[in-house]
């Protein structure tokens, strides 16, 4: 519970869906509560294995990170779509989705030639002069590895921070080689974002504020 501690972490409990397909049916809501509190899920005891062949665990941990189950991909696409929509809503901002580093200019004859086929989720040229390459990632904070779990439990958001650093190692050098700034958009399954993601959101708020005639985020809030 401490690991997930952050201002606004429980916002999903009181959020009002903007459309019907965002609403939780009672069963889904109950399962979501059980997963967050570490309680067993009855439905897991009645089935055999996941689609990937792994045995079902009563707390649903594997479900949160299995790439074959659909949940991880769905959460990834929802966050990517939200950021794409925000970026396209800013004036004088050019946005591309699902592009490769080669498409953005990594040369075949450079020492980074092997990076050309690496994909990133979002490319955007912002009105403040920054050109960014962003990649979304979902990470589940609970691990079956005891040492890993112990490390993640020491500080809130440790799993997101670790994944963010991994993304930086994977993409940052190649992005800089073509004059781009890499932004990891990492969040934990239960909703906690990495600080790099929070910082980027604040940057977008600042851009939106300046385009609307407000000089600071504080002035926007007052209005």
C-alpha positions in Angstrom: 0.0 0.0 0.0 2.9 2.3 0.8 4.4 1.5 -2.5 1.4 3.0 -4.3 1.2 6.1 -2.0 0.9 9.3 -4.0 -1.4 12.3 -4.1 -4.4 11.4 -6.4 -3.6 7.7 -6.5 -7.1 6.9 -5.4 -8.7 9.2 -8.0 -10.0 6.2 -10.0 -12.4 5.4 -7.1 -14.2 8.7 -7.5 -13.7 9.5 -11.2 -17.0 10.0 -13.2 -16.8 8.1 -16.5 -17.3 10.3 -19.5 -18.9 7.5 -21.5 -20.6 4.2 -20.8 -17.8 1.9 -22.0 -15.6 3.4 -19.2 -17.9 2.2 -16.5 -17.0 -0.7 -14.2 -19.6 -3.6 -14.0 -20.0 -4.7 -10.3 -17.9 -7.8 -10.8 -15.0 -6.0 -12.5 -15.1 -3.3 -9.7 -14.9 -6.0 -7.0 -12.0 -7.8 -8.7 -10.2 -4.5 -9.0 -10.6 -3.8 -5.3 -9.4 -7.3 -4.5 -6.3 -7.0 -6.6 -5.3 -3.6 -5.1 -5.8 -5.0 -1.5 -4.0 -8.2 -2.2 -7.1 -10.4 -1.6 -7.8 -13.7 -3.3 -10.2 -13.7 -6.3 -12.8 -16.5 -6.3 -13.0 -16.7 -10.1 -9.4 -17.6 -10.3 -9.9 -20.8 -8.3 -12.5 -22.1 -10.7 -10.4 -22.0 -13.8 -7.2 -23.8 -14.8 -4.6 -21.8 -16.7 -4.1 -18.5 -18.4 -4.1 -18.3 -22.2 -0.3 -18.3 -22.0 -0.3 -21.7 -20.2 0.7 -20.4 -16.8 -1.4 -21.7 -13.8 -3.9 -19.2 -12.4 -2.8 -17.5 -9.2 -5.6 -16.6 -6.8 -4.5 -13.0 -6.4 -4.5 -12.3 -10.1 -0.9 -11.0 -10.2 0.0 -12.8 -13.4 -3.1 -11.3 -15.1 -1.7 -7.8 -14.5 1.5 -8.5 -16.5 0.8 -11.3 -18.9 1.3 -10.0 -22.5 -1.1 -12.6 -23.9 -4.1 -11.6 -21.8 -5.0 -8.3 -23.4 -5.0 -6.2 -20.2 -1.5 -4.9 -20.5 -2.0 -4.0 -24.1 -5.3 -2.3 -23.4 -3.8 -0.1 -20.6 -0.8 0.8 -22.8 -3.1 1.9 -25.7 -5.4 3.9 -23.4 -2.5 5.9 -22.0 -0.9 6.3 -25.4 -4.2 7.5 -26.9 -4.7 10.0 -24.0 -1.3 11.6 -24.6 -1.8 11.6 -28.3 -5.1 13.4 -27.9 -3.6 15.9 -25.5 -0.7 16.7 -27.9 -2.9 17.0 -30.9 -5.0 19.5 -28.9 -2.1 21.8 -28.5 -1.6 24.5 -31.2 1.3 24.2 -33.6 2.1 20.7 -32.5 2.9 18.0 -35.0 2.3 14.4 -33.8 3.1 11.0 -35.2 2.2 7.6 -33.7 4.1 4.3 -33.9 7.2 5.5 -35.7 10.7 4.0 -35.9 14.0 5.6 -35.2 15.1 4.9 -38.7 12.1 6.9 -40.0 13.2 9.8 -37.8 16.7 9.9 -39.2 19.0 7.3 -37.6 21.5 6.7 -40.4 22.3 3.2 -41.6 26.0 3.9 -41.6 26.2 5.2 -38.0 27.2 3.2 -35.0 23.5 3.3 -34.1 22.4 1.4 -37.2 21.1 -1.5 -35.2 18.6 1.0 -33.5 16.8 1.9 -36.7 14.0 -0.6 -36.3 13.3 0.3 -32.7 9.7 1.6 -32.4 8.5 4.4 -30.2 4.9 5.3 -29.5 4.8 9.0 -30.0 6.8 11.7 -31.9 5.9 15.3 -31.3 7.2 18.7 -32.3 6.1 21.1 -29.6 5.4 24.8 -29.9 8.0 25.6 -27.3 10.7 24.4 -29.6 11.2 20.9 -28.1 10.9 17.8 -30.3 10.3 14.7 -28.3 10.1 11.0 -28.7 8.0 9.3 -26.1 7.4 5.6 -25.3 4.6 4.3 -23.1 5.1 1.4 -20.7 2.9 -0.3 -18.1 4.7 -2.1 -15.2 3.3 -4.2 -12.4 4.9 -3.4 -9.1 4.5 -6.9 -7.5 7.2 -9.5 -8.4 7.7 -13.2 -7.7 11.4 -12.4 -7.3 11.9 -11.7 -3.5 14.9 -9.4 -4.0 13.1 -7.4 -6.7 10.0 -7.1 -4.6 12.0 -6.0 -1.6 13.7 -3.3 -3.6 10.4 -2.1 -5.1 8.8 -1.9 -1.6 11.3 0.5 -0.1 10.1 3.6 -1.9 6.8 4.6 -3.5 7.0 4.4 -7.3 10.2 2.3 -7.3 8.8 -0.1 -10.0 7.9 2.8 -12.3 11.3 4.5 -11.7 13.2 1.2 -12.6 11.2 0.8 -15.8 11.7 4.4 -16.7 15.5 4.0 -16.4 15.3 0.9 -18.5 13.5 2.9 -21.2 16.1 5.6 -21.1 18.9 3.1 -21.7 17.0 1.6 -24.6 16.0 4.8 -26.5 17.7 8.0 -25.2 21.1 7.7 -27.0 19.5 7.0 -30.4 17.0 9.8 -29.9 19.7 12.3 -29.1 21.6 11.3 -32.2 18.8 12.8 -34.3 18.2 15.8 -32.1 15.3 14.4 -30.2 14.6 14.4 -26.5 13.4 11.1 -25.2 10.5 11.0 -22.7 9.6 7.7 -20.9 5.8 7.7 -20.2 5.8 4.9 -17.5 3.1 4.1 -15.1 2.3 1.3 -12.7 -0.6 -1.0 -13.2 -2.5 0.5 -10.3 -2.1 4.0 -11.7 1.0 5.6 -10.2 3.0 7.5 -12.8 6.8 7.9 -12.9 8.1 11.4 -12.1 9.3 11.8 -15.7 5.7 11.3 -16.8 4.5 13.8 -14.2 7.1 16.3 -15.3 6.1 16.0 -18.9 2.4 16.5 -18.1 3.4 19.7 -16.2 5.3 20.8 -19.3 2.3 20.3 -21.5 0.2 22.3 -19.0 2.6 25.1 -19.3 2.5 25.0 -23.1 -1.3 25.0 -23.1 -1.4 27.8 -20.6 1.0 30.0 -22.7 -1.1 29.4 -25.8 -4.2 30.4 -24.0 -2.8 33.6 -22.7 -1.9 32.4 -19.1 1.7 32.7 -18.1 1.8 30.1 -15.3 0.0 26.9 -14.2 -1.1 28.8 -11.1 -2.9 31.4 -13.1 -4.7 28.7 -15.1 -6.0 27.2 -11.9 -7.2 30.5 -10.5 -9.1 31.1 -13.7 
